[in-house]
């Protein structure tokens, strides 16, 4: 069976999904109470705020490293 190159849109979607899954796993490991509370209350805005805060922290760490 020959494998063809993946289309660019599929590759971008796969990378976005990988990043989102990684962030959620990170949040569950390092802020379990906040994630559990937000999911229990059905508050999507809290989860998005946690993800945004985590992305900002990661960006700051990357800039400091570079």
PDB file with one MODEL, atoms N, CA, C and O in Angstrom:
MODEL        1
ATOM      1  N   UNK A   1       0.843  -1.170   0.000  1.00  0.00           N
ATOM      2  CA  UNK A   1       0.000   0.000   0.000  1.00  0.00           C
ATOM      3  C   UNK A   1       0.891   1.238   0.000  1.00  0.00           C
ATOM      4  O   UNK A   1       1.821   1.344   0.800  1.00  0.00           O
ATOM      5  N   UNK A   2       0.607   2.152  -0.884  1.00  0.00           N
ATOM      6  CA  UNK A   2       1.386   3.373  -1.001  1.00  0.00           C
ATOM      7  C   UNK A   2       0.763   4.456  -0.119  1.00  0.00           C
ATOM      8  O   UNK A   2      -0.456   4.617  -0.071  1.00  0.00           O
ATOM      9  N   UNK A   3       1.612   5.175   0.558  1.00  0.00           N
ATOM     10  CA  UNK A   3       1.109   6.294   1.343  1.00  0.00           C
ATOM     11  C   UNK A   3       1.396   7.581   0.600  1.00  0.00           C
ATOM     12  O   UNK A   3       2.512   7.806   0.133  1.00  0.00           O
ATOM     13  N   UNK A   4       0.409   8.400   0.497  1.00  0.00           N
ATOM     14  CA  UNK A   4       0.557   9.682  -0.185  1.00  0.00           C
ATOM     15  C   UNK A   4       0.841  10.767   0.841  1.00  0.00           C
ATOM     16  O   UNK A   4       0.633  10.580   2.040  1.00  0.00           O
ATOM     17  N   UNK A   5       1.308  11.880   0.362  1.00  0.00           N
ATOM     18  CA  UNK A   5       1.528  13.015   1.266  1.00  0.00           C
ATOM     19  C   UNK A   5       0.185  13.514   1.767  1.00  0.00           C
ATOM     20  O   UNK A   5      -0.794  13.580   1.024  1.00  0.00           O
ATOM     21  N   UNK A   6       0.165  13.861   3.034  1.00  0.00           N
ATOM     22  CA  UNK A   6      -1.069  14.371   3.617  1.00  0.00           C
ATOM     23  C   UNK A   6      -1.321  15.794   3.121  1.00  0.00           C
ATOM     24  O   UNK A   6      -0.381  16.578   2.984  1.00  0.00           O
ATOM     25  N   UNK A   7      -2.566  16.128   2.857  1.00  0.00           N
ATOM     26  CA  UNK A   7      -2.865  17.509   2.472  1.00  0.00           C
ATOM     27  C   UNK A   7      -2.517  18.471   3.612  1.00  0.00           C
ATOM     28  O   UNK A   7      -2.529  18.095   4.784  1.00  0.00           O
ATOM     29  N   UNK A   8      -2.213  19.700   3.251  1.00  0.00           N
ATOM     30  CA  UNK A   8      -1.795  20.697   4.232  1.00  0.00           C
ATOM     31  C   UNK A   8      -2.883  20.953   5.272  1.00  0.00           C
ATOM     32  O   UNK A   8      -2.581  21.101   6.456  1.00  0.00           O
ATOM     33  N   UNK A   9      -4.131  21.006   4.848  1.00  0.00           N
ATOM     34  CA  UNK A   9      -5.212  21.278   5.798  1.00  0.00           C
ATOM     35  C   UNK A   9      -5.341  20.165   6.831  1.00  0.00           C
ATOM     36  O   UNK A   9      -5.619  20.438   7.998  1.00  0.00           O
ATOM     37  N   UNK A  10      -5.144  18.934   6.423  1.00  0.00           N
ATOM     38  CA  UNK A  10      -5.210  17.816   7.366  1.00  0.00           C
ATOM     39  C   UNK A  10      -4.045  17.877   8.349  1.00  0.00           C
ATOM     40  O   UNK A  10      -4.210  17.577   9.532  1.00  0.00           O
ATOM     41  N   UNK A  11      -2.891  18.257   7.870  1.00  0.00           N
ATOM     42  CA  UNK A  11      -1.724  18.382   8.739  1.00  0.00           C
ATOM     43  C   UNK A  11      -1.931  19.486   9.771  1.00  0.00           C
ATOM     44  O   UNK A  11      -1.604  19.309  10.945  1.00  0.00           O
ATOM     45  N   UNK A  12      -2.469  20.620   9.341  1.00  0.00           N
ATOM     46  CA  UNK A  12      -2.727  21.722  10.265  1.00  0.00           C
ATOM     47  C   UNK A  12      -3.776  21.324  11.291  1.00  0.00           C
ATOM     48  O   UNK A  12      -3.636  21.646  12.471  1.00  0.00           O
ATOM     49  N   UNK A  13      -4.818  20.633  10.866  1.00  0.00           N
ATOM     50  CA  UNK A  13      -5.855  20.182  11.797  1.00  0.00           C
ATOM     51  C   UNK A  13      -5.280  19.185  12.808  1.00  0.00           C
ATOM     52  O   UNK A  13      -5.630  19.220  13.987  1.00  0.00           O
ATOM     53  N   UNK A  14      -4.413  18.312  12.349  1.00  0.00           N
ATOM     54  CA  UNK A  14      -3.800  17.333  13.251  1.00  0.00           C
ATOM     55  C   UNK A  14      -2.908  18.023  14.280  1.00  0.00           C
ATOM     56  O   UNK A  14      -2.915  17.652  15.453  1.00  0.00           O
ATOM     57  N   UNK A  15      -2.145  19.016  13.851  1.00  0.00           N
ATOM     58  CA  UNK A  15      -1.284  19.740  14.795  1.00  0.00           C
ATOM     59  C   UNK A  15      -2.104  20.539  15.802  1.00  0.00           C
ATOM     60  O   UNK A  15      -1.743  20.605  16.977  1.00  0.00           O
ATOM     61  N   UNK A  16      -3.193  21.140  15.361  1.00  0.00           N
ATOM     62  CA  UNK A  16      -4.059  21.888  16.279  1.00  0.00           C
ATOM     63  C   UNK A  16      -4.685  20.952  17.308  1.00  0.00           C
ATOM     64  O   UNK A  16      -4.772  21.292  18.488  1.00  0.00           O
ATOM     65  N   UNK A  17      -5.118  19.781  16.868  1.00  0.00           N
ATOM     66  CA  UNK A  17      -5.700  18.794  17.780  1.00  0.00           C
ATOM     67  C   UNK A  17      -4.660  18.296  18.774  1.00  0.00           C
ATOM     68  O   UNK A  17      -4.961  18.119  19.954  1.00  0.00           O
ATOM     69  N   UNK A  18      -3.458  18.073  18.308  1.00  0.00           N
ATOM     70  CA  UNK A  18      -2.376  17.635  19.184  1.00  0.00           C
ATOM     71  C   UNK A  18      -2.076  18.686  20.243  1.00  0.00           C
ATOM     72  O   UNK A  18      -1.887  18.350  21.412  1.00  0.00           O
ATOM     73  N   UNK A  19      -2.029  19.946  19.848  1.00  0.00           N
ATOM     74  CA  UNK A  19      -1.769  21.029  20.810  1.00  0.00           C
ATOM     75  C   UNK A  19      -2.894  21.140  21.830  1.00  0.00           C
ATOM     76  O   UNK A  19      -2.634  21.293  23.023  1.00  0.00           O
ATOM     77  N   UNK A  20      -4.143  21.065  21.373  1.00  0.00           N
ATOM     78  CA  UNK A  20      -5.279  21.168  22.292  1.00  0.00           C
ATOM     79  C   UNK A  20      -5.281  20.008  23.281  1.00  0.00           C
ATOM     80  O   UNK A  20      -5.515  20.212  24.473  1.00  0.00           O
ATOM     81  N   UNK A  21      -5.025  18.799  22.803  1.00  0.00           N
ATOM     82  CA  UNK A  21      -4.995  17.642  23.692  1.00  0.00           C
ATOM     83  C   UNK A  21      -3.850  17.752  24.698  1.00  0.00           C
ATOM     84  O   UNK A  21      -4.014  17.410  25.870  1.00  0.00           O
ATOM     85  N   UNK A  22      -2.704  18.225  24.244  1.00  0.00           N
ATOM     86  CA  UNK A  22      -1.560  18.388  25.143  1.00  0.00           C
ATOM     87  C   UNK A  22      -1.857  19.413  26.231  1.00  0.00           C
ATOM     88  O   UNK A  22      -1.525  19.203  27.397  1.00  0.00           O
ATOM     89  N   UNK A  23      -2.487  20.525  25.844  1.00  0.00           N
ATOM     90  CA  UNK A  23      -2.833  21.546  26.837  1.00  0.00           C
ATOM     91  C   UNK A  23      -3.826  21.020  27.860  1.00  0.00           C
ATOM     92  O   UNK A  23      -3.692  21.293  29.053  1.00  0.00           O
ATOM     93  N   UNK A  24      -4.819  20.270  27.406  1.00  0.00           N
ATOM     94  CA  UNK A  24      -5.803  19.737  28.350  1.00  0.00           C
ATOM     95  C   UNK A  24      -5.178  18.724  29.304  1.00  0.00           C
ATOM     96  O   UNK A  24      -5.516  18.695  30.487  1.00  0.00           O
ATOM     97  N   UNK A  25      -4.271  17.898  28.797  1.00  0.00           N
ATOM     98  CA  UNK A  25      -3.586  16.940  29.664  1.00  0.00           C
ATOM     99  C   UNK A  25      -2.726  17.692  30.686  1.00  0.00           C
ATOM    100  O   UNK A  25      -2.705  17.337  31.865  1.00  0.00           O
ATOM    101  N   UNK A  26      -2.020  18.730  30.229  1.00  0.00           N
ATOM    102  CA  UNK A  26      -1.199  19.548  31.130  1.00  0.00           C
ATOM    103  C   UNK A  26      -2.055  20.154  32.235  1.00  0.00           C
ATOM    104  O   UNK A  26      -1.685  20.134  33.408  1.00  0.00           O
ATOM    105  N   UNK A  27      -3.220  20.699  31.835  1.00  0.00           N
ATOM    106  CA  UNK A  27      -4.101  21.322  32.824  1.00  0.00           C
ATOM    107  C   UNK A  27      -4.658  20.307  33.811  1.00  0.00           C
ATOM    108  O   UNK A  27      -4.765  20.593  35.004  1.00  0.00           O
ATOM    109  N   UNK A  28      -5.009  19.141  33.330  1.00  0.00           N
ATOM    110  CA  UNK A  28      -5.539  18.106  34.233  1.00  0.00           C
ATOM    111  C   UNK A  28      -4.469  17.666  35.226  1.00  0.00           C
ATOM    112  O   UNK A  28      -4.783  17.358  36.376  1.00  0.00           O
ATOM    113  N   UNK A  29      -3.218  17.634  34.797  1.00  0.00           N
ATOM    114  CA  UNK A  29      -2.148  17.215  35.699  1.00  0.00           C
ATOM    115  C   UNK A  29      -1.745  18.302  36.692  1.00  0.00           C
ATOM    116  O   UNK A  29      -1.437  18.004  37.846  1.00  0.00           O
ATOM    117  N   UNK A  30      -1.745  19.570  36.247  1.00  0.00           N
ATOM    118  CA  UNK A  30      -1.212  20.630  37.090  1.00  0.00           C
ATOM    119  C   UNK A  30      -2.261  21.527  37.738  1.00  0.00           C
ATOM    120  O   UNK A  30      -1.947  22.224  38.703  1.00  0.00           O
ATOM    121  N   UNK A  31      -3.478  21.531  37.246  1.00  0.00           N
ATOM    122  CA  UNK A  31      -4.561  22.293  37.873  1.00  0.00           C
ATOM    123  C   UNK A  31      -5.845  21.467  37.873  1.00  0.00           C
ATOM    124  O   UNK A  31      -6.847  21.877  37.286  1.00  0.00           O
ATOM    125  N   UNK A  32      -5.820  20.309  38.526  1.00  0.00           N
ATOM    126  CA  UNK A  32      -6.972  19.406  38.447  1.00  0.00           C
ATOM    127  C   UNK A  32      -8.239  19.966  39.087  1.00  0.00           C
ATOM    128  O   UNK A  32      -9.342  19.722  38.597  1.00  0.00           O
ATOM    129  N   UNK A  33      -8.090  20.707  40.168  1.00  0.00           N
ATOM    130  CA  UNK A  33      -9.279  21.229  40.851  1.00  0.00           C
ATOM    131  C   UNK A  33      -9.978  22.275  39.983  1.00  0.00           C
ATOM    132  O   UNK A  33     -11.204  22.272  39.868  1.00  0.00           O
ATOM    133  N   UNK A  34      -9.207  23.160  39.379  1.00  0.00           N
ATOM    134  CA  UNK A  34      -9.794  24.196  38.524  1.00  0.00           C
ATOM    135  C   UNK A  34     -10.492  23.584  37.316  1.00  0.00           C
ATOM    136  O   UNK A  34     -11.585  24.013  36.945  1.00  0.00           O
ATOM    137  N   UNK A  35      -9.866  22.583  36.702  1.00  0.00           N
ATOM    138  CA  UNK A  35     -10.470  21.931  35.539  1.00  0.00           C
ATOM    139  C   UNK A  35     -11.723  21.169  35.945  1.00  0.00           C
ATOM    140  O   UNK A  35     -12.747  21.252  35.267  1.00  0.00           O
ATOM    141  N   UNK A  36     -11.650  20.435  37.037  1.00  0.00           N
ATOM    142  CA  UNK A  36     -12.805  19.662  37.491  1.00  0.00           C
ATOM    143  C   UNK A  36     -13.975  20.575  37.843  1.00  0.00           C
ATOM    144  O   UNK A  36     -15.121  20.271  37.512  1.00  0.00           O
ATOM    145  N   UNK A  37     -13.698  21.678  38.504  1.00  0.00           N
ATOM    146  CA  UNK A  37     -14.760  22.623  38.869  1.00  0.00           C
ATOM    147  C   UNK A  37     -15.392  23.231  37.625  1.00  0.00           C
ATOM    148  O   UNK A  37     -16.616  23.325  37.532  1.00  0.00           O
ATOM    149  N   UNK A  38     -14.566  23.642  36.672  1.00  0.00           N
ATOM    150  CA  UNK A  38     -15.089  24.256  35.449  1.00  0.00           C
ATOM    151  C   UNK A  38     -15.926  23.256  34.649  1.00  0.00           C
ATOM    152  O   UNK A  38     -16.982  23.611  34.126  1.00  0.00           O
ATOM    153  N   UNK A  39     -15.465  22.028  34.553  1.00  0.00           N
ATOM    154  CA  UNK A  39     -16.220  21.027  33.797  1.00  0.00           C
ATOM    155  C   UNK A  39     -17.492  20.615  34.527  1.00  0.00           C
ATOM    156  O   UNK A  39     -18.513  20.348  33.894  1.00  0.00           O
ATOM    157  N   UNK A  40     -17.437  20.561  35.859  1.00  0.00           N
ATOM    158  CA  UNK A  40     -18.617  20.198  36.631  1.00  0.00           C
ATOM    159  C   UNK A  40     -19.709  21.248  36.484  1.00  0.00           C
ATOM    160  O   UNK A  40     -20.891  20.917  36.389  1.00  0.00           O
ATOM    161  N   UNK A  41     -19.308  22.508  36.465  1.00  0.00           N
ATOM    162  CA  UNK A  41     -20.278  23.591  36.319  1.00  0.00           C
ATOM    163  C   UNK A  41     -20.671  23.832  34.865  1.00  0.00           C
ATOM    164  O   UNK A  41     -21.598  24.594  34.590  1.00  0.00           O
ATOM    165  N   UNK A  42     -19.973  23.189  33.938  1.00  0.00           N
ATOM    166  CA  UNK A  42     -20.263  23.378  32.524  1.00  0.00           C
ATOM    167  C   UNK A  42     -19.820  24.735  32.011  1.00  0.00           C
ATOM    168  O   UNK A  42     -20.375  25.252  31.041  1.00  0.00           O
ATOM    169  N   UNK A  43     -18.825  25.310  32.661  1.00  0.00           N
ATOM    170  CA  UNK A  43     -18.352  26.644  32.320  1.00  0.00           C
ATOM    171  C   UNK A  43     -17.179  26.539  31.347  1.00  0.00           C
ATOM    172  O   UNK A  43     -16.036  26.333  31.753  1.00  0.00           O
ATOM    173  N   UNK A  44     -17.479  26.682  30.068  1.00  0.00           N
ATOM    174  CA  UNK A  44     -16.454  26.567  29.035  1.00  0.00           C
ATOM    175  C   UNK A  44     -15.495  27.758  29.084  1.00  0.00           C
ATOM    176  O   UNK A  44     -14.314  27.624  28.763  1.00  0.00           O
ATOM    177  N   UNK A  45     -16.004  28.917  29.484  1.00  0.00           N
ATOM    178  CA  UNK A  45     -15.163  30.114  29.543  1.00  0.00           C
ATOM    179  C   UNK A  45     -14.015  29.929  30.529  1.00  0.00           C
ATOM    180  O   UNK A  45     -12.910  30.409  30.276  1.00  0.00           O
ATOM    181  N   UNK A  46     -14.247  29.254  31.633  1.00  0.00           N
ATOM    182  CA  UNK A  46     -13.180  29.013  32.610  1.00  0.00           C
ATOM    183  C   UNK A  46     -12.102  28.109  32.036  1.00  0.00           C
ATOM    184  O   UNK A  46     -10.912  28.334  32.254  1.00  0.00           O
ATOM    185  N   UNK A  47     -12.524  27.081  31.301  1.00  0.00           N
ATOM    186  CA  UNK A  47     -11.550  26.180  30.685  1.00  0.00           C
ATOM    187  C   UNK A  47     -10.744  26.940  29.635  1.00  0.00           C
ATOM    188  O   UNK A  47      -9.528  26.768  29.550  1.00  0.00           O
ATOM    189  N   UNK A  48     -11.398  27.772  28.839  1.00  0.00           N
ATOM    190  CA  UNK A  48     -10.685  28.555  27.836  1.00  0.00           C
ATOM    191  C   UNK A  48      -9.733  29.556  28.489  1.00  0.00           C
ATOM    192  O   UNK A  48      -8.642  29.802  27.973  1.00  0.00           O
ATOM    193  N   UNK A  49     -10.137  30.129  29.613  1.00  0.00           N
ATOM    194  CA  UNK A  49      -9.252  31.046  30.338  1.00  0.00           C
ATOM    195  C   UNK A  49      -8.022  30.305  30.863  1.00  0.00           C
ATOM    196  O   UNK A  49      -6.909  30.828  30.806  1.00  0.00           O
ATOM    197  N   UNK A  50      -8.221  29.091  31.374  1.00  0.00           N
ATOM    198  CA  UNK A  50      -7.092  28.286  31.834  1.00  0.00           C
ATOM    199  C   UNK A  50      -6.145  27.959  30.683  1.00  0.00           C
ATOM    200  O   UNK A  50      -4.926  28.023  30.838  1.00  0.00           O
ATOM    201  N   UNK A  51      -6.712  27.609  29.528  1.00  0.00           N
ATOM    202  CA  UNK A  51      -5.890  27.298  28.358  1.00  0.00           C
ATOM    203  C   UNK A  51      -5.120  28.541  27.920  1.00  0.00           C
ATOM    204  O   UNK A  51      -3.936  28.452  27.594  1.00  0.00           O
ATOM    205  N   UNK A  52      -5.778  29.693  27.911  1.00  0.00           N
ATOM    206  CA  UNK A  52      -5.107  30.929  27.528  1.00  0.00           C
ATOM    207  C   UNK A  52      -3.973  31.279  28.474  1.00  0.00           C
ATOM    208  O   UNK A  52      -2.897  31.694  28.043  1.00  0.00           O
ATOM    209  N   UNK A  53      -4.219  31.110  29.762  1.00  0.00           N
ATOM    210  CA  UNK A  53      -3.185  31.387  30.760  1.00  0.00           C
ATOM    211  C   UNK A  53      -1.999  30.437  30.588  1.00  0.00           C
ATOM    212  O   UNK A  53      -0.846  30.848  30.720  1.00  0.00           O
ATOM    213  N   UNK A  54      -2.283  29.173  30.296  1.00  0.00           N
ATOM    214  CA  UNK A  54      -1.219  28.197  30.094  1.00  0.00           C
ATOM    215  C   UNK A  54      -0.416  28.525  28.842  1.00  0.00           C
ATOM    216  O   UNK A  54       0.810  28.417  28.849  1.00  0.00           O
ATOM    217  N   UNK A  55      -1.096  28.925  27.762  1.00  0.00           N
ATOM    218  CA  UNK A  55      -0.399  29.317  26.538  1.00  0.00           C
ATOM    219  C   UNK A  55       0.486  30.539  26.774  1.00  0.00           C
ATOM    220  O   UNK A  55       1.612  30.597  26.281  1.00  0.00           O
ATOM    221  N   UNK A  56      -0.018  31.505  27.520  1.00  0.00           N
ATOM    222  CA  UNK A  56       0.767  32.705  27.814  1.00  0.00           C
ATOM    223  C   UNK A  56       2.002  32.353  28.641  1.00  0.00           C
ATOM    224  O   UNK A  56       3.089  32.876  28.394  1.00  0.00           O
ATOM    225  N   UNK A  57       1.835  31.478  29.611  1.00  0.00           N
ATOM    226  CA  UNK A  57       2.970  31.059  30.434  1.00  0.00           C
ATOM    227  C   UNK A  57       4.018  30.333  29.587  1.00  0.00           C
ATOM    228  O   UNK A  57       5.219  30.555  29.742  1.00  0.00           O
ATOM    229  N   UNK A  58       3.552  29.474  28.701  1.00  0.00           N
ATOM    230  CA  UNK A  58       4.477  28.744  27.826  1.00  0.00           C
ATOM    231  C   UNK A  58       5.193  29.697  26.870  1.00  0.00           C
ATOM    232  O   UNK A  58       6.387  29.541  26.613  1.00  0.00           O
ATOM    233  N   UNK A  59       4.466  30.683  26.345  1.00  0.00           N
ATOM    234  CA  UNK A  59       5.093  31.656  25.432  1.00  0.00           C
ATOM    235  C   UNK A  59       6.151  32.471  26.163  1.00  0.00           C
ATOM    236  O   UNK A  59       7.232  32.711  25.626  1.00  0.00           O
ATOM    237  N   UNK A  60       5.840  32.902  27.398  1.00  0.00           N
ATOM    238  CA  UNK A  60       6.826  33.658  28.189  1.00  0.00           C
ATOM    239  C   UNK A  60       8.070  32.824  28.458  1.00  0.00           C
ATOM    240  O   UNK A  60       9.190  33.329  28.372  1.00  0.00           O
ATOM    241  N   UNK A  61       7.879  31.555  28.784  1.00  0.00           N
ATOM    242  CA  UNK A  61       9.022  30.674  29.054  1.00  0.00           C
ATOM    243  C   UNK A  61       9.858  30.467  27.787  1.00  0.00           C
ATOM    244  O   UNK A  61      11.086  30.407  27.850  1.00  0.00           O
ATOM    245  N   UNK A  62       9.197  30.359  26.657  1.00  0.00           N
ATOM    246  CA  UNK A  62       9.915  30.182  25.396  1.00  0.00           C
ATOM    247  C   UNK A  62      10.701  31.430  25.043  1.00  0.00           C
ATOM    248  O   UNK A  62      11.846  31.333  24.599  1.00  0.00           O
ATOM    249  N   UNK A  63      10.110  32.597  25.230  1.00  0.00           N
ATOM    250  CA  UNK A  63      10.818  33.848  24.933  1.00  0.00           C
ATOM    251  C   UNK A  63      12.000  34.021  25.872  1.00  0.00           C
ATOM    252  O   UNK A  63      13.067  34.458  25.441  1.00  0.00           O
ATOM    253  N   UNK A  64      11.834  33.690  27.142  1.00  0.00           N
ATOM    254  CA  UNK A  64      12.942  33.766  28.092  1.00  0.00           C
ATOM    255  C   UNK A  64      14.077  32.815  27.714  1.00  0.00           C
ATOM    256  O   UNK A  64      15.255  33.132  27.877  1.00  0.00           O
ATOM    257  N   UNK A  65      13.697  31.649  27.207  1.00  0.00           N
ATOM    258  CA  UNK A  65      14.692  30.662  26.804  1.00  0.00           C
ATOM    259  C   UNK A  65      15.482  31.131  25.576  1.00  0.00           C
ATOM    260  O   UNK A  65      16.695  30.939  25.484  1.00  0.00           O
ATOM    261  N   UNK A  66      14.763  31.746  24.644  1.00  0.00           N
ATOM    262  CA  UNK A  66      15.425  32.200  23.420  1.00  0.00           C
ATOM    263  C   UNK A  66      16.190  33.474  23.685  1.00  0.00           C
ATOM    264  O   UNK A  66      16.818  34.017  22.777  1.00  0.00           O
TER     265      UNK A  66
ENDMDL
END
